[in-house]
């Protein structure tokens, strides 16, 4: 089979399979299962203002009346890992709640404004449509970016998007949580702006437009994503820097995007984190700082499965986070094989943000790692870090051998399958359920024609197909072994008896 045929098959199969895998994750948990989803659902339902039967005002500006099966969706299972998602809900009633974005503007309005287009009288159907849309948006935007980028940048997009996506990315991307869009921005913005500096003609214009979309997507969903968007802009500028007049003129794009990020950040209540007074903790300042610095890596690897999914109550087997962290660390270290001053400077900036951002919040609040700051808050920086680390490794396989690529592929496929099964089990019977058969003893499931085992099989096989399609495409060009590592039996015999 020719390389062109392989390219076409992989270009079609990989994104379609990834989309199916994300959709399987999207139906693996009930409404209200992502972190603070009751707040986000209420904000979506009220994004267009008061509407009878959907979002009704009360005597207090802080309180709204929302459909009961929305406001109380997570009350019976949140923080109760052994409890299945079998909440007895009043589907016809309204419930009073203060959980929403209507009075404090804690989040930017763009995400909620877009998601409200999917609101119907059926809460479950609305949530599933939002999850499907965000999965399609992620795959669609990254596909567009892949074909617009120069050839040498495409491996960075694929590797950075996939190597850290399990399990937190697979859970949050197809969700009604603003973090979905923050992950999309982190995966693509720095590459889109870097590609803008390198491309010409129509592709350059298209990348400028896509960069603007990615900034609006991220900064319009979460205020911290606005700040991370500025980090992504800085990374792109450093990597593309050339001391020419043309380059200086092109800086107008990142400058304009930074203004957009700043405007969305400052109009959100989350911007108060910069000016809030520090609370006094039980430990002296420097003792607390010393303890938090030692524990900080927990947040970095938390997004790789070390911390739980959902309301942090879905604990994943060690085989998941052990595998994902091992692969992530190995590729991060492998990325240090090649580089120049610009790459090291860009990496240093992302690493500094990974340290400073969580430490600032922890010290401001006077709390320890494990309280307040969650891994998903800094997850976008983790995605950027591995992407920047792999800059300079030119071929699609990053110079890895066939054995190494096979290990990476098998590891991430297995980790995804185990994580998906665990997430399904947690809501179908509660985490205290046992056995591989998810169809036995079902306590909660959607009113759908496909069974839990069907979703697990489909999601696992689809993700495997996406990874295998990418590996299959690059397989002929991968060396069987590293040139410096080749030896024969005579070499081994001579070494032993030397």
C-alpha positions in Angstrom: 0.0 0.0 0.0 1.4 3.4 -1.0 2.2 6.1 1.5 -0.5 8.3 0.0 -3.1 5.6 0.6 -2.0 5.2 4.1 -2.2 8.9 4.7 -5.7 9.1 3.4 -6.9 6.1 5.4 -5.3 7.4 8.6 -6.6 11.0 8.0 -10.2 9.7 7.8 -10.1 6.8 10.3 -8.2 8.4 13.2 -10.4 11.5 13.8 -13.6 9.5 13.3 -12.5 6.8 15.7 -11.4 9.4 18.2 -14.8 11.1 18.0 -16.6 7.8 18.6 -14.3 7.2 21.6 -15.1 10.6 23.0 -18.9 10.1 22.5 -18.6 6.8 24.4 -17.0 8.7 27.3 -19.8 11.3 27.0 -22.5 8.7 27.8 -20.4 6.9 30.4 -21.7 9.1 33.2 -25.0 10.8 34.1 -25.9 14.5 34.1 -24.2 16.4 36.9 -21.2 14.0 37.0 -18.4 16.5 36.0 -17.0 18.8 38.7 -19.4 21.5 39.8 -21.7 20.5 36.9 -24.8 21.6 38.9 -23.4 25.2 38.8 -22.5 25.0 35.1 -25.9 23.5 34.1 -27.7 26.2 36.0 -25.6 28.8 34.3 -26.4 27.3 30.9 -30.1 27.2 31.5 -30.1 30.8 32.7 -27.7 32.2 30.0 -30.5 33.8 28.1 -32.1 35.3 31.2 -35.3 34.3 33.0 -37.6 32.0 31.0 -40.7 30.4 32.5 -40.2 26.7 33.2 -36.4 26.9 32.5 -34.9 29.7 34.7 -37.3 31.7 36.9 -36.5 34.6 39.1 -37.3 34.8 42.8 -37.4 37.6 45.4 -33.6 37.3 45.7 -31.2 38.2 42.9 -29.0 35.4 44.1 -31.6 32.6 43.8 -33.2 31.2 40.7 -35.8 28.4 40.3 -34.5 25.7 37.9 -36.0 22.3 36.9 -35.5 19.8 39.7 -33.8 17.1 37.7 -31.2 19.7 36.8 -30.5 21.4 40.1 -30.5 18.2 42.1 -28.9 15.9 39.5 -25.8 15.1 41.5 -27.0 15.3 45.1 -27.4 11.6 45.7 -24.1 10.5 44.3 -21.5 13.3 44.5 -18.8 12.5 46.9 -20.4 9.1 47.5 -18.4 6.7 45.3 -20.3 3.6 46.3 -23.7 5.2 45.4 -25.0 4.6 41.8 -26.5 7.5 39.9 -30.1 6.6 40.9 -31.3 9.9 42.2 -35.1 10.1 42.7 -35.8 13.3 40.8 -39.0 15.3 40.4 -39.0 15.8 36.6 -41.9 18.2 36.6 -41.0 20.5 39.6 -38.8 23.5 40.1 -36.1 23.8 42.7 -34.5 27.0 44.2 -30.8 27.3 44.0 -27.9 29.8 44.3 -25.6 27.7 42.2 -25.1 29.6 39.0 -23.3 32.4 37.2 -26.2 34.9 37.2 -25.2 37.1 40.2 -21.4 36.9 40.6 -20.3 36.4 36.9 -17.7 34.0 38.2 -17.1 32.6 34.7 -17.0 34.3 31.3 -20.3 34.2 29.4 -19.2 32.7 26.0 -19.3 29.0 26.9 -22.7 29.2 28.6 -24.1 31.3 25.8 -23.2 28.7 23.2 -24.3 25.7 25.2 -27.8 27.3 25.9 -28.6 26.6 22.2 -28.9 22.9 23.1 -31.3 23.4 26.0 -34.6 21.6 25.6 -37.4 20.5 27.9 -35.6 17.1 28.3 -32.5 17.8 30.6 -30.8 14.5 29.8 -31.1 14.9 26.1 -29.8 18.5 26.3 -26.7 17.4 28.3 -26.0 14.6 25.8 -26.2 17.0 22.9 -23.8 19.4 24.6 -21.4 16.6 25.3 -21.6 15.5 21.6 -21.1 19.0 20.4 -18.0 19.6 22.5 -16.5 16.2 21.4 -17.2 17.2 17.7 -15.7 20.7 18.3 -12.5 19.2 19.7 -12.0 16.8 16.9 -13.1 19.2 14.2 -10.8 22.1 15.3 -7.8 19.8 15.7 -8.4 18.3 12.2 -8.5 21.8 10.7 -5.4 22.8 12.5 -3.6 19.6 11.4 -4.1 20.4 7.7 -3.2 24.0 8.1 0.0 23.6 10.0 3.4 23.0 8.3 4.3 19.3 8.0 7.0 19.5 10.6 4.5 20.8 13.3 1.9 18.1 12.8 3.6 15.5 14.9 3.6 17.9 17.8 -0.2 18.4 17.5 -0.9 14.7 17.4 1.4 13.7 20.2 0.5 16.7 22.5 -3.2 16.1 22.0 -3.1 12.3 22.6 -0.4 11.5 25.1 -2.0 13.4 28.0 -5.7 13.0 27.0 -6.3 9.8 29.2 -8.1 9.9 31.5 -9.0 13.5 32.4 -9.2 14.8 28.9 -11.4 11.9 27.7 -13.8 12.6 30.6 -13.9 16.4 30.4 -13.8 17.1 26.6 -17.3 15.5 26.0 -18.9 17.3 28.9 -21.0 20.3 29.8 -18.1 21.7 31.8 -16.1 24.8 30.6 -12.9 22.9 31.2 -13.7 21.1 27.9 -12.9 24.3 26.0 -9.9 25.1 28.1 -8.4 21.7 27.0 -9.1 22.5 23.4 -7.4 25.8 23.6 -4.3 24.3 25.3 -4.0 21.6 22.6 -4.1 24.0 19.7 -3.5 27.7 20.4 0.2 27.7 20.7 0.6 25.7 17.5 -1.9 27.8 15.6 -0.1 31.0 16.4 3.3 29.4 15.7 2.0 28.1 12.4 0.7 31.6 11.6 4.2 32.9 11.8 5.6 30.1 9.5 2.9 29.8 6.9 2.0 32.0 3.9 -1.0 32.8 1.8 -4.4 31.4 2.6 -3.1 29.0 5.2 -1.7 32.0 7.1 -5.0 33.8 7.1 -6.9 30.6 8.1 -4.5 30.1 11.0 -5.0 33.7 12.2 -8.8 33.1 12.2 -8.4 29.7 13.9 -6.1 31.3 16.6 -8.8 33.9 17.3 -11.4 31.1 17.6 -9.2 29.2 20.0 -8.6 32.2 22.2 -12.3 33.0 22.3 -13.1 29.4 23.1 -10.7 29.1 26.0 -10.9 32.6 27.5 -14.7 32.6 26.9 -15.0 29.5 29.1 -12.7 30.0 32.0 -10.7 32.9 33.3 -7.6 30.8 34.0 -7.7 29.6 30.4 -7.5 33.3 29.4 -4.2 33.5 31.4 -3.0 30.2 29.9 -3.8 31.6 26.5 -1.4 34.4 27.1 1.2 31.8 28.0 0.5 29.9 24.8 1.0 33.2 22.8 4.3 33.8 24.5 5.4 30.2 23.7 4.5 30.7 20.0 6.3 34.0 19.8 9.5 32.6 21.4 9.5 29.6 19.1 8.9 31.6 15.9 11.1 34.6 16.8 13.1 36.2 14.0 14.7 39.7 14.2 13.0 41.0 11.1 10.5 43.8 10.4 8.0 41.4 8.9 8.0 39.4 12.2 7.4 42.5 14.2 4.4 43.4 12.0 3.0 39.9 12.5 3.1 40.4 16.3 -0.1 42.3 15.9 -2.0 39.0 15.9 -0.8 37.8 19.3 -1.1 41.3 20.7 -4.7 41.5 19.6 -5.4 38.0 21.0 -3.8 39.0 24.3 -6.2 42.0 24.5 -9.1 39.6 24.0 -7.9 37.4 26.7 -7.4 40.3 29.1 -10.9 41.7 28.4 -12.6 38.3 29.1 -10.4 37.7 32.2 -11.2 41.1 33.8 -14.9 40.8 33.1 -15.1 37.6 35.1 -15.4 37.2 38.9 -12.5 34.8 38.8 -10.1 37.7 38.2 -10.5 38.5 41.9 -7.9 35.9 42.6 -5.3 38.5 41.8 -6.4 40.9 44.5 -8.0 38.8 47.2 -6.4 39.0 50.6 -4.4 36.1 51.9 -6.1 33.9 54.6 -4.1 32.8 57.5 -3.5 29.1 57.7 -2.5 26.8 60.6 1.1 26.8 59.4 3.6 29.7 59.2 4.0 31.1 55.7 7.4 29.5 55.0 6.5 26.2 56.5 3.3 26.1 54.4 5.4 27.0 51.3 7.9 24.3 52.0 5.2 21.7 52.4 3.3 22.7 49.2 6.5 22.8 47.1 7.2 19.1 48.1 3.6 18.1 47.4 3.2 20.1 44.1 3.8 17.1 41.7 0.6 15.5 42.9 -1.3 18.2 41.0 0.8 17.7 37.9 0.2 14.0 37.7 -3.4 14.3 39.0 -4.7 14.9 35.5 -3.1 11.7 34.4 -5.3 9.7 36.8 -3.6 10.0 40.1 -6.6 12.1 41.3 -10.2 10.9 40.8 -12.6 11.8 38.0 -16.0 13.4 38.4 -16.4 15.1 41.8 -12.9 13.6 42.6 -14.7 10.5 43.9 -14.0 8.1 41.0 -10.7 6.7 41.9 -8.9 5.0 39.1 -6.7 1.8 39.4 -3.0 2.3 39.7 -2.5 0.6 36.4 -4.1 3.7 34.7 -2.2 6.5 36.3 1.0 4.4 36.5 0.9 3.8 32.8 -0.1 7.3 31.7 2.4 9.0 34.0 5.1 6.6 32.8 4.4 7.3 29.1 4.1 11.1 29.8 7.4 11.2 31.7 9.2 9.1 29.1 8.1 11.3 26.2 8.8 14.4 28.1 12.4 13.2 28.8 12.8 12.0 25.2 11.9 15.5 24.1 15.0 16.8 25.8 17.0 15.0 23.2 17.0 18.0 20.8 16.5 21.7 21.3 17.8 25.2 21.1 17.7 28.3 23.2 14.2 29.2 22.1 12.8 25.8 22.9 14.4 25.8 26.4 13.1 29.3 27.0 9.5 28.3 26.0 9.7 25.2 28.2 11.0 27.2 31.1 8.1 29.6 30.8 5.5 26.8 30.9 7.3 25.1 33.8 7.4 28.3 35.7 3.6 28.7 35.2 3.1 25.1 36.4 4.8 26.0 39.6 3.8 29.6 40.2 0.0 29.4 39.4 -0.9 26.6 41.9 1.5 27.8 44.5 0.1 31.4 44.4 -3.5 30.2 44.9 -2.5 27.7 47.6 -0.5 30.3 49.5 -3.1 33.0 49.0 -5.7 30.7 50.6 -3.4 29.4 53.2 -4.1 25.7 52.3 -2.2 22.6 51.4 -2.0 20.7 48.1 -5.2 18.5 48.1 -7.5 21.4 49.0 -8.9 24.1 46.8 -6.7 23.6 43.7 -7.6 20.7 41.5 -5.4 19.1 38.7 -7.9 20.2 36.1 -7.1 23.9 36.8 -3.5 23.4 35.6 -4.1 20.6 33.1 -3.9 22.9 30.1 -0.3 23.8 31.1 0.5 20.0 31.3 -0.7 19.6 27.8 1.4 22.5 26.6 4.5 21.3 28.4 4.7 18.0 26.6 3.9 19.6 23.3 6.7 22.1 23.6 9.1 19.4 24.9 8.6 17.5 21.6 9.5 20.5 19.4 12.5 19.7 17.3 11.9 15.9 16.9 11.1 16.1 13.2 9.7 12.8 12.0 6.2 11.6 12.9 7.4 8.9 15.2 9.7 11.4 17.0 12.7 9.2 16.4 11.3 6.3 18.4 11.8 2.7 17.4 9.0 0.3 16.5 9.2 -1.3 19.9 9.0 2.1 21.7 6.0 3.2 19.5 4.3 -0.1 20.2 4.7 0.3 23.9 3.3 3.8 23.8 0.3 2.7 21.7 -0.5 -0.3 23.8 -0.1 1.6 27.1 -2.4 4.4 26.2 -5.0 2.1 24.6 -5.1 -0.1 27.7 -5.2 2.9 30.1 -8.2 4.3 28.2 -10.1 1.1 28.3 -9.5 0.5 32.0 -10.4 4.1 32.9 -13.6 4.0 30.8 -14.7 0.8 32.5 -14.0 2.2 35.9 -16.0 5.4 35.1 -18.9 3.4 33.9 -18.9 1.1 36.9 -18.9 4.0 39.3 -22.2 5.3 38.1 -24.0 2.1 37.0 -23.6 0.2 40.4 -21.3 2.4 42.5 -17.6 1.7 42.9 -18.3 -1.1 45.2 -19.6 -3.2 42.3 -17.3 -5.9 41.0 -16.7 -7.9 37.9 -16.0 -7.1 34.3 -19.6 -7.5 33.2 -21.2 -4.0 33.4 -24.6 -5.3 32.3 -25.0 -7.3 35.5 -26.9 -5.6 38.4 -27.5 -2.3 36.6 -28.9 0.4 39.0 -28.6 3.4 36.6 -28.4 3.7 32.8 -29.7 5.9 30.1 -32.9 5.1 28.3 -30.9 4.0 25.3 -30.7 0.9 23.0 -27.0 0.3 23.8 -25.9 -1.4 27.0 -23.1 -0.4 29.3 -20.9 -3.2 28.0 -21.7 -2.1 24.5 -20.5 1.5 25.3 -17.3 0.1 26.9 -16.5 -2.1 24.0 -17.3 0.6 21.4 -15.3 3.3 23.3 -12.3 1.0 23.8 -12.2 -0.3 20.3 -12.7 3.2 18.8 -9.9 4.7 20.7 -7.7 1.7 19.8 -8.6 2.2 16.2 -7.6 5.9 16.3 -4.2 5.1 17.8 -3.5 2.1 15.6 -4.4 4.1 12.5 -1.8 6.7 13.4 0.8 4.0 14.2 0.0 2.2 11.0 0.6 5.3 8.9 4.1 6.0 10.3 5.1 2.3 10.7 7.1 1.9 7.4 9.2 4.9 8.2 10.1 3.8 11.8 13.5 2.1 12.3 13.3 -1.4 13.8 15.9 -0.5 16.4 17.9 2.6 17.4 21.0 2.8 15.2 23.2 3.2 18.2 21.6 0.3 20.0 22.0 -2.4 17.3 24.3 -5.3 18.0 24.5 -9.0 17.1 25.1 -12.1 19.0 28.8 -11.9 18.4 28.9 -8.4 19.9 27.0 -9.7 23.0 29.3 -12.7 23.4 32.4 -10.5 23.1 31.0 -8.1 25.7 30.3 -10.8 28.2 33.8 -12.4 27.9 35.8 -9.2 27.6 
